[in-house]
Amino acid sequence: MSSHDGSHKLWGGRFAGGPAPELEAVNRSIGTDLRLWPFDVRLSQAWAAALATAGVYSAEEAALVRDGLDRVAARIAAGEQPIASDEDVHTFVDRLLHLEVGGPAGRLHTGRSRNDQVATGTRMWTMDAVERVDVFVRQVQEALLLQAEAHKDALMPAYTHLQRAQPVSVAHWLLAHFWALDRDRQRLAAARRAAAVLPLGSGAIAGSAFPIPRDQLREALGFAAISQNSIDAVGDRDFIAEALFALTMLGTHCSRIAEDLILFGSSEFGFVRYGDSYSTGSSMMPQKRNPDALELARGSGARMLGDLVALVGTLKGLPSGYNKDLQEDKRALFDAVDGMVLLLPAVAGSIATLRFEIGRMREAISGAMMATDLADYLVRRSVSFRDAHGAVGRLVREAEESGVDLSALPFSSFAAAHSAFEQDVLAELTPERSLSHRDIAGGTGPNSVAAQLDAARRSLL
Ligand code: ARG
């Protein structure tokens, strides 16, 4: 295994000379995959135990290898660095194991290939990573929920086409983002389930030729099932695509939350003010209060999408089984997870430290936003919605032409627009009244929002 120059290779016996430096440079993946080491160690320990069950190792040898791998883990955790000839994390761990236990290390690779090994380690890393990301998504949800609970009685305009549409509770708007993140958490959980299928035992492509107890491996490594087909198992990276899609949607949702807050924090809106600890200044303009974290959240949704496209582009057109192209999978996966782990706490902090200018929000609700409520008023008095829409449309035009709010029109204008209008119509033009009509499940009425807050709280338990 170790050649005369001190390097340690898992292959090479069949070649007369060594690889060209240019080949080594392009082939090396340790710069990316080193972080798989805790999982490579654990799966190698489970593999040693499985080799003992299969009769390849004695119980003593398996114990020796297991303890040796513990020492390898301790060395790497203490900062031991790979050497130039360590092609990838598997080679690095194997070399250190040889240094720790000598002879028996040479039999650990019996019946396994780096093809089933890397697929297994990457699945373990993915299961762990989606759990880590999930904790951070919950923190963003918690921040949204706390703000929603604090502002359930505050009112603001809701927008369609970015035009003032109808009044809503501030909590209702905040929870809109909460539920998008709830779907992201479900997608992350599904991605975890997709990753929880054990490839180990598949060997390079045809299955291990030793009686490896795959169910013992599955149990030891926390997988839910074992793969059904060795060819599929070594070439399958669907689980990464699924994780990347979940992260892409999560990035997209962070981006949309960020855009709402960036817009609402502008002087033109003035609905929110960023906390000092989440505001940045300008090197030139002393008055600036910039939402950099939110802008980075808006921008980095593109990064996860790029990772997803890179991975699926790599998979498309590959022949079956393992191909070295697949080494690129980890770059995309790690980049997307790293991006999210960095971003989510900053999004949570940005939200938690927001100050809501509820007076400004309330003032932005104009009478015209209750136009639908006026039409509904007529409908409750047996007017068809079509006719009601027409009558209210005329009132809106009249108010616009006379430069007044809809609520400032005299009753005579209402009476002229439709005979079904009575004096009580003016009370219809308050946002509170508008909300009170919307206590339908999922609506912005006060009781609906209270129920929604309860459901959101329960979803975090
Ligand atoms: N570094 C490789 C990867 O990440 C490990 C598997 C290599 N397999 C092989 N047959 N060369 O995909």
Residues whose N, C-alpha, C, O or C-beta is under 5 A from the ligand:
A	BS01	LIG	S29 D88 R114 N115 V118 L326 Q327
